[in-house]
């Protein structure tokens, strides 16, 4: 768990460092020109999907304003409707629908640009749902990782920019932050399921107690930060059971 957390922190710092190297104003002006946008893309929302063989599917939503991360506005969507199925396009449709249904219902500010991690399929999935919601004028593009191609939702050909181009570097930073946020959420979901299984296997715990403990403490790390006495009191379990839990989770 410590390794995963350190990797996530390192990735986040890398993204922030990359953004600090970019002249944001110039980059956004160039981006407006390259994408033929009506307004400066000061507010960009990005999406990525993470899953493992059709399980633990999560969509990330990250927000950049004036070329910088607005972390308080990040969101994640657990995609449960496709459990066991590998369908990133449908996952993208669900995430976009949930996000902009709420934006419209609550009269929140729309972004100037939507960026999805992926190629034509992911872009089309997002475009379809935006159109269904009546957001036909909201521009959406994709960034295909292999060649860092900018993919449009209409019939325009993909755009290849030099990797040193400030506009492309903004998109890459947003895409990478989307990926980091989605992957870390996916890892947390996987760790939580493993934690449930471990707890259930401990004598005196079972399904009901494991659910209650994980709901209260959320992670193995939080449980291991407690003494057996604190866990016993907080979770309302016998001290012997609390000792077994902590000893098992330390292995």
ChimeraX attribute file (.defattr): number of C-alpha atoms within 10 A of each C-alpha:
attribute: neighborCount
match mode: 1-to-1
recipient: residues
	/A:1	12
	/A:2	8
	/A:3	8
	/A:4	12
	/A:5	13
	/A:6	11
	/A:7	14
	/A:8	16
	/A:9	12
	/A:10	12
	/A:11	17
	/A:12	17
	/A:13	12
	/A:14	15
	/A:15	20
	/A:16	15
	/A:17	12
	/A:18	14
	/A:19	20
	/A:20	12
	/A:21	10
	/A:22	18
	/A:23	13
	/A:24	19
	/A:25	15
	/A:26	12
	/A:27	21
	/A:28	22
	/A:29	17
	/A:30	18
	/A:31	20
	/A:32	19
	/A:33	14
	/A:34	14
	/A:35	18
	/A:36	11
	/A:37	15
	/A:38	11
	/A:39	12
	/A:40	17
	/A:41	24
	/A:42	18
	/A:43	18
	/A:44	22
	/A:45	25
	/A:46	26
	/A:47	29
	/A:48	28
	/A:49	29
	/A:50	26
	/A:51	23
	/A:52	14
	/A:53	12
	/A:54	14
	/A:55	18
	/A:56	21
	/A:57	29
	/A:58	28
	/A:59	28
	/A:60	26
	/A:61	25
	/A:62	26
	/A:63	23
	/A:64	22
	/A:65	15
	/A:66	15
	/A:67	24
	/A:68	20
	/A:69	20
	/A:70	14
	/A:71	11
	/A:72	8
	/A:73	11
	/A:74	16
	/A:75	15
	/A:76	19
	/A:77	20
	/A:78	18
	/A:79	20
	/A:80	13
	/A:81	11
	/A:82	15
	/A:83	13
	/A:84	14
	/A:85	15
	/A:86	15
	/A:87	15
	/A:88	22
	/A:89	17
	/A:90	17
	/A:91	27
	/A:92	28
	/A:93	19
	/A:94	19
	/A:95	25
	/A:96	24
	/A:97	18
	/A:98	13
	/A:99	14
	/A:100	18
	/A:101	15
	/A:102	12
	/A:103	13
	/A:104	14
	/A:105	8
	/A:106	9
	/A:107	10
	/A:108	10
	/A:109	9
	/A:110	15
	/A:111	17
	/A:112	20
	/A:113	20
	/A:114	22
	/A:115	26
	/A:116	27
	/A:117	24
	/A:118	24
	/A:119	21
	/A:120	19
	/A:121	15
	/A:122	28
	/A:123	25
	/A:124	21
	/A:125	20
	/A:126	28
	/A:127	24
	/A:128	17
	/A:129	21
	/A:130	21
	/A:131	12
	/A:132	10
	/A:133	14
	/A:134	10
	/A:135	15
	/A:136	13
	/A:137	10
	/A:138	15
	/A:139	21
	/A:140	24
	/A:141	27
	/A:142	28
	/A:143	26
	/A:144	19
	/A:145	14
	/A:146	8
	/A:147	10
	/A:148	21
	/A:149	18
	/A:150	23
	/A:151	28
	/A:152	21
	/A:153	21
	/A:154	13
	/A:155	7
	/A:156	8
	/A:157	11
	/A:158	18
	/A:159	13
	/A:160	12
	/A:161	16
	/A:162	10
	/A:163	12
	/A:164	9
	/A:165	13
	/A:166	23
	/A:167	26
	/A:168	23
	/A:169	21
	/A:170	23
	/A:171	25
	/A:172	21
	/A:173	22
	/A:174	28
	/A:175	26
	/A:176	20
	/A:177	26
	/A:178	26
	/A:179	23
	/A:180	21
	/A:181	26
	/A:182	26
	/A:183	21
	/A:184	18
	/A:185	22
	/A:186	24
	/A:187	19
	/A:188	18
	/A:189	17
	/A:190	16
	/A:191	15
	/A:192	16
	/A:193	14
	/A:194	13
	/A:195	19
	/A:196	19
	/A:197	14
	/A:198	16
	/A:199	25
	/A:200	18
	/A:201	15
	/A:202	15
	/A:203	11
	/A:204	17
	/A:205	19
	/A:206	15
	/A:207	14
	/A:208	9
	/A:209	17
	/A:210	22
	/A:211	16
	/A:212	12
	/A:213	22
	/A:214	19
	/A:215	10
	/A:216	13
	/A:217	15
	/A:218	15
	/A:219	17
	/A:220	20
	/A:221	13
	/A:222	11
	/A:223	20
	/A:224	16
	/A:225	11
	/A:226	14
	/A:227	13
	/A:228	22
	/A:229	15
	/A:230	14
	/A:231	23
	/A:232	17
	/A:233	13
	/A:234	13
	/A:235	17
	/A:236	12
	/A:237	17
	/A:238	14
	/A:239	15
	/A:240	13
	/A:241	17
	/A:242	24
	/A:243	15
	/A:244	16
	/A:245	24
	/A:246	19
	/A:247	12
	/A:248	13
	/A:249	15
	/A:250	9
	/A:251	5
